[in-house]
Amino acid sequence: MSVSWSDLGAAFALYLVLEGIFPFVSPEGLKRRLLAMAQFENRSLRIYGLVSMLVGLGLLQFIHS
C-alpha cells in the first residue's frame, strides 16, 4: 500500500476541518467538554484514545479493501 504526500496532506486538511467544526459551532460546549475531560483519569483517556485509533484503523482498512 502506497500513500502519496498529497493524500496525506488531504487527510490532514480534512482532520483540521473536522476538528474545527465543534469549536466554531459551540465554543461554550467545547469548554465544558474540555473541563469534563480534565477530570478523567489518565487511564480512561488512554483507553478512549486507543479505542479511537483502533476504530480509525478499522475504517481505513474497510475503505481500502
ZIRA-V395544 format. One record per run of one state. SS is the DSSP state (H for helix, E for strand, - for the rest). FROM is the first residue (numbers start at 1). TO is the last residue. Records with the same first field share a line. If there is no record, write none. Layout:
# ZIRA-V395544
SS->FROM-TO / FROM-TO
This chain:
# ZIRA-V395544
-->1-4 / 26-26 / 39-41 / 65-65
H->5-25 / 27-38 / 42-64
